[in-house]
Structures are given as structure tokens and as C-alpha cells.
Amino acid sequence: MAFIIKPLVTEKMTNVTEKRPNVYGFIVRPEANKIEIQKEVEALYNVTVESVNTLRYAGKRSRRYTKAGLVKGQKNAFKKAIVTLKEGEEIDFYSNIE
């Protein structure tokens, strides 16, 4: 079962990776645990994972005023995994882009 949804390639995560080159972030399924995330990262990217930290984010409520009136909604909840690799190993997310 695929537990990793997508890698986190944001400005904040890029700054963390520049300071610590063996740390990467992923958006994962909410039911995934650390062991499953570790095994999937090792299988997908052929690296050795030292540690996995997970964070849960709640969906935030949002509303905006439009011509039609007040529009209410909610952003999706998600789970983020911060993966630390063994020293000297790295993941290249841009290797298959032409």
C-alpha cells in the first residue's frame, strides 16, 4: 500500500534541506506509521533512513466574502513526515524531469 502521497518541495522545507542536507519532508496518509513510512522511503529511493518524525495538521476553516455572500469551507487535514537519512545519502526529486 502506498503511504507516501507526495514529497514536500516548499520554500520552508528547501531551507531546512539546505541547512541539513539529509532531511526531507513528505505528505503521507494519515493512517501510516513511522515503520511503514521508513520502509517505503527506503524502497522507493534506495536510501537508508535513520529516523522518521511525524506531524498531524488539522483542517483549517476558511471563509471569504464574495458578491454572492459569505462562502465557508475547510482545508484538508494532512499528515507530514520528516525523514532523516544516513550521512552522505540524498534524494534527488528532480532527476526524472526533462
C-alpha positions in Angstrom: 0.0 0.0 0.0 1.3 3.4 -0.9 1.7 5.5 2.2 3.6 8.4 0.7 1.4 10.8 -1.2 4.0 13.3 -2.4 7.3 14.8 -1.4 7.3 18.3 0.3 9.0 20.7 -2.0 8.2 24.0 -0.4 10.3 27.1 0.4 10.4 26.2 4.1 11.4 22.6 3.5 14.0 23.6 1.0 15.6 25.9 3.6 15.7 23.0 6.1 17.3 20.8 3.4 20.0 23.4 2.7 21.0 23.6 6.3 20.7 19.8 6.9 21.2 18.0 3.5 20.0 14.6 4.8 16.5 15.8 5.9 13.4 15.5 3.7 9.7 16.0 4.1 6.8 14.0 2.7 3.0 14.3 2.8 1.8 10.8 3.9 -1.5 9.0 4.5 -3.0 9.7 8.0 -3.0 6.0 8.9 0.7 5.5 8.1 3.0 4.8 11.0 6.8 5.5 11.2 7.9 2.0 10.3 5.7 1.8 7.2 7.0 5.3 6.1 10.6 4.2 6.7 10.2 1.0 4.6 8.5 2.8 1.7 11.1 5.6 1.5 13.9 3.0 1.6 12.3 1.0 -1.2 11.4 4.0 -3.4 14.6 5.9 -3.2 17.2 3.2 -2.3 18.5 5.1 0.8 19.0 4.2 4.5 16.6 6.0 6.8 17.9 6.9 10.3 14.7 8.4 11.8 11.2 9.5 11.0 9.2 12.2 12.7 5.5 12.7 12.0 3.2 15.7 12.5 -0.6 15.9 12.1 -2.2 19.0 10.8 -5.9 19.8 11.4 -8.0 21.1 8.5 -8.4 24.8 9.0 -11.7 26.6 8.5 -11.8 29.4 5.9 -14.4 31.9 4.8 -14.4 34.8 2.3 -16.8 37.5 1.3 -18.0 37.5 -2.3 -20.7 39.2 -4.3 -22.9 36.2 -3.6 -22.4 36.5 0.1 -20.3 34.6 2.7 -18.6 31.4 1.4 -17.5 29.0 4.0 -15.2 26.0 3.6 -12.5 23.9 5.2 -9.0 23.0 4.1 -8.0 19.3 4.2 -6.3 17.8 7.2 -3.0 16.0 6.4 0.0 14.2 8.0 3.6 15.2 7.3 6.7 13.0 7.8 10.2 14.4 8.3 12.7 11.8 7.2 16.4 11.9 8.2 18.7 9.8 6.1 22.1 8.3 6.8 25.0 10.8 6.5 26.2 11.2 2.9 22.9 10.0 1.3 20.5 12.2 -0.5 17.3 12.1 -2.6 17.0 13.9 -5.9 13.4 14.7 -6.6 14.2 16.4 -9.9 16.1 13.5 -11.5 13.3 12.4 -13.9 12.2 15.9 -15.1 13.3 16.8 -18.6 
